[in-house]
Amino acid sequence: MKKLTTALLPLALIVTSFGAHAATSDGKSYAVSAGWAHIMPQGTKQGVQSNSNFPLIPSGFTSSAGFELDNADTAEFKLDYLVNDNVTVGLILGVPPKVDIQGKGKLLGDRLDLESFSKVGDVKVYSPVLTGKYTFGDINNKFRPYVGAGFMYASFRDFKLNPEVNAKIALLGGSIRSVDIDDTVAPVAFVGADYNITPNWFATASVSYVHLSTHANLDIVSNASNATLVQGSSKIEINPIVTYLGLGYRF
């Protein structure tokens, strides 16, 4: 929550500094849009570090294993504050998508083949974005391309482990009891264009890139003694390309 507050503070300061007088030459101060976003992670497995207290499972770094995220779709909403005819600051929100996590390679001394499962689990991703945008051309043009950049706050919640993974680990006398995926802040860059249907209504499309990665940590504990058998950690590289198509209204 502290990271989220820190991320939102610059937007509040910018809007406050411009005040109610900032607007386009045709008198509009805000734009809202809603549409559909397609999220395409580009990251690859980054290896897994294991610290083992179990004699049959070695400690060390396994570079051939790791985790990757599947594509996802979600509804997205944008609120923009129109500083002038060309400059905009905004906030992007979306319905948190449930994203499947795929495992790659083998762990636990090759006893756990991550690729034998349809997925290792899934997680909901909350990812508000603060943006600054420059739109080219005259305000009366039908077609107006834009470029922009900003920061995303990504929070990973409600992780659900595939029960088949724990069933396999149970054969070794253990189970996964704790999985934690770190929140993180990532830079965003995007290009797109608006098509003005009327002076108020517009269609919009964009392509964004987010330089996003996080870390996951988990514990495998003994089913008999509840002692920790293995502590594992892995960097998860996500780096998604996000396409967006929406319909908006200026007022």
C-alpha positions in Angstrom: 0.0 0.0 0.0 2.9 2.4 0.7 4.3 1.8 -2.8 0.8 2.5 -4.3 0.4 5.7 -2.3 3.8 6.9 -3.5 3.0 6.0 -7.1 -0.3 7.9 -7.0 1.1 11.1 -5.3 2.7 12.6 -8.4 -0.6 12.4 -10.3 -2.5 14.2 -7.5 0.2 16.9 -7.3 0.1 17.5 -11.1 -3.7 17.8 -11.2 -3.7 20.1 -8.2 -1.0 22.3 -9.7 -2.9 22.8 -12.9 -6.2 23.4 -11.1 -9.6 23.8 -12.7 -8.3 26.2 -15.4 -6.4 23.6 -17.4 -8.4 22.5 -20.5 -8.3 22.1 -24.2 -9.1 25.1 -26.5 -12.6 23.7 -27.0 -13.2 23.7 -23.2 -12.8 20.1 -22.3 -10.9 19.0 -19.2 -11.3 15.2 -18.9 -11.5 12.1 -21.1 -12.7 8.7 -20.1 -12.5 5.5 -22.1 -13.3 1.8 -21.7 -12.2 -1.1 -23.7 -10.4 -4.5 -23.9 -6.7 -5.2 -23.2 -4.8 -8.2 -24.4 -1.7 -8.9 -22.3 1.2 -10.9 -23.8 4.1 -11.6 -21.4 7.4 -11.8 -23.2 9.6 -13.1 -20.3 11.4 -16.4 -20.1 12.4 -18.6 -17.2 15.1 -17.1 -14.9 16.2 -20.1 -12.8 15.3 -21.2 -9.3 17.4 -21.0 -6.1 16.8 -23.9 -3.7 18.0 -24.1 0.0 17.4 -27.6 1.2 17.3 -29.2 4.6 16.4 -32.5 3.1 19.3 -34.9 2.3 17.7 -36.3 -0.9 17.2 -32.8 -2.4 20.3 -30.7 -3.3 20.6 -27.0 -2.6 21.7 -24.7 -5.4 20.7 -22.7 -8.4 18.8 -24.5 -11.3 19.2 -22.4 -14.4 17.1 -24.7 -16.5 14.0 -24.2 -14.4 11.7 -21.3 -13.8 8.3 -19.8 -14.4 6.5 -18.0 -17.2 3.1 -16.3 -17.4 0.4 -17.0 -20.0 -1.4 -14.4 -22.1 -4.5 -12.9 -20.5 -7.4 -10.6 -21.4 -9.2 -8.0 -19.3 -11.5 -5.0 -19.4 -9.6 -1.7 -19.0 -10.6 1.8 -18.0 -8.7 5.1 -18.6 -9.2 8.5 -17.0 -7.3 11.4 -18.5 -6.8 15.0 -17.3 -6.4 17.3 -20.3 -3.7 19.8 -19.5 -4.0 21.4 -22.9 -4.6 20.5 -26.5 -1.6 18.1 -26.6 -0.6 17.1 -23.0 -2.5 14.7 -20.9 -1.9 13.0 -17.5 -3.9 9.9 -16.6 -4.7 6.8 -14.7 -5.3 3.4 -16.1 -7.3 0.8 -14.2 -8.4 -2.7 -15.2 -10.4 -5.6 -13.9 -7.6 -7.8 -12.3 -7.1 -10.7 -14.8 -6.4 -14.2 -13.5 -3.1 -15.2 -15.1 -1.9 -18.8 -15.4 1.7 -19.5 -14.3 3.6 -22.2 -16.3 6.5 -24.1 -14.9 9.6 -24.9 -16.9 12.3 -27.5 -16.2 12.7 -29.9 -13.3 13.3 -29.2 -9.6 13.9 -31.2 -6.3 16.7 -33.2 -7.8 14.8 -33.8 -11.0 11.9 -35.4 -9.0 9.5 -32.6 -9.9 8.9 -32.1 -13.6 7.2 -28.7 -13.8 6.2 -29.2 -17.4 4.2 -32.2 -16.7 1.4 -30.0 -15.2 -1.1 -27.9 -17.2 0.0 -25.0 -15.0 1.6 -24.7 -11.6 -1.0 -22.2 -10.4 -2.7 -18.9 -11.2 -2.7 -15.4 -9.7 -4.7 -12.2 -9.9 -2.8 -9.2 -11.0 -3.7 -5.7 -9.9 -1.9 -3.1 -12.0 -2.9 0.6 -12.0 -0.8 2.8 -14.2 0.1 6.5 -14.0 0.7 8.0 -17.4 1.8 11.2 -19.2 0.9 11.5 -22.9 1.6 13.8 -25.8 -1.0 13.8 -28.6 0.2 15.2 -32.0 -1.8 17.4 -34.4 -4.6 19.9 -34.1 -7.4 19.3 -31.7 -9.9 19.3 -34.7 -8.1 16.6 -36.6 -10.0 13.3 -37.0 -6.8 11.2 -36.5 -4.4 12.0 -33.7 -1.4 9.8 -32.9 0.2 9.9 -29.5 3.1 8.7 -27.4 3.4 8.3 -23.7 5.1 6.8 -20.7 4.4 6.1 -17.1 4.7 3.7 -14.2 2.8 0.6 -13.2 2.3 -0.7 -9.7 1.8 -4.4 -10.0 0.4 -6.4 -7.1 0.0 -10.2 -7.2 -2.9 -11.5 -5.1 -5.0 -14.7 -4.5 -2.4 -17.2 -5.8 -3.9 -20.7 -6.2 -1.6 -23.7 -6.5 -2.5 -26.5 -8.9 -3.4 -29.4 -6.5 -1.6 -31.8 -8.8 1.7 -30.1 -7.8 1.2 -30.7 -4.1 0.1 -34.3 -4.8 3.4 -34.9 -6.5 5.4 -33.3 -3.7 3.4 -35.4 -1.2 5.1 -38.5 -2.5 8.3 -37.0 -1.1 6.6 -36.4 2.3 6.1 -32.7 1.9 3.8 -30.0 0.7 3.9 -26.4 -0.4 2.5 -24.3 2.5 3.6 -20.7 1.6 3.9 -18.9 -1.7 4.6 -15.2 -1.9 5.0 -13.0 -5.0 6.4 -9.6 -4.5 4.7 -6.4 -5.5 6.7 -4.2 -7.8 6.8 -0.9 -9.7 7.7 -0.9 -13.5 8.2 1.6 -16.2 5.7 1.7 -19.1 6.0 3.1 -22.6 3.2 3.2 -25.3 2.2 4.5 -28.7 -1.3 4.8 -30.0 -3.9 6.9 -31.8 -7.3 8.5 -31.3 -10.0 8.7 -34.0 -12.4 11.5 -33.3 -15.9 10.3 -34.2 -17.5 13.6 -32.9 -16.1 16.5 -30.9 -16.9 14.4 -27.7 -16.7 10.7 -28.7 -13.6 9.0 -29.9 -12.1 5.6 -30.6 -8.7 4.8 -29.3 -6.1 2.0 -29.8 -2.6 1.6 -28.3 0.3 -0.8 -27.8 2.3 -0.7 -24.6 5.4 -2.3 -23.2 6.0 -2.8 -19.5 9.5 -3.6 -18.2 8.1 -5.8 -15.4 9.6 -8.5 -13.3 9.1 -9.8 -9.8 10.3 -12.5 -7.3 8.4 -15.5 -5.9 9.3 -17.3 -2.7 7.9 -20.6 -1.4 8.4 -23.1 1.4 8.1 -26.9 1.2 7.4 -28.3 4.7 7.3 -31.9 6.0 3.9 -33.4 6.3 5.1 -35.3 9.4 7.0 -32.7 11.4 5.9 -29.5 9.8 9.6 -28.6 9.5 10.8 -26.6 6.5 12.4 -29.0 4.0 13.1 -26.6 1.1 13.0 -22.9 0.6 12.8 -21.8 -3.0 13.0 -18.5 -4.8 12.8 -17.4 -8.4 12.8 -14.2 -10.4 9.8 -14.1 -12.7 10.3 -12.0 -15.8 7.0 -10.8 -17.3 7.8 -7.9 -19.7 4.3 -7.8 -21.3 3.2 -6.2 -24.5 -0.3 -4.9 -24.0 -2.7 -4.0 -26.8 -5.8 -1.9 -26.1 -8.9 -1.0 -28.1 -11.5 1.3 -26.6 -14.2 3.9 -26.9 -14.0 7.2 -25.1 -15.8 10.4 -24.2 -14.3 13.9 -23.6 -16.1 16.5 -21.4 
